[in-house]
């Protein structure tokens, strides 16, 4: 069994949490808590990866994605 690292983006709004994986187009999930969304997106990623060939996994998971937070001032 291979292990992979994937980037996950988690957003919170009035309806709960939403997570997506930019490495895997269309791979996303929702949850009511941070714990739930973490479990849900992990399951979604694992299921998504099971559908891919080794070549597809290599192509999709060879990208490097960085995230950052910026503070900006708006007049």
Long-range contacts (C-beta under 8 A, 24 or more apart in sequence): 2-57, 4-49, 4-57, 4-61, 5-61, 6-45, 6-61, 7-65, 7-67, 8-41, 8-45, 9-67, 10-34, 10-37, 10-41, 19-44, 21-45, 21-48, 22-65, 23-60, 23-61, 23-63, 23-65, 24-48, 24-49, 24-60
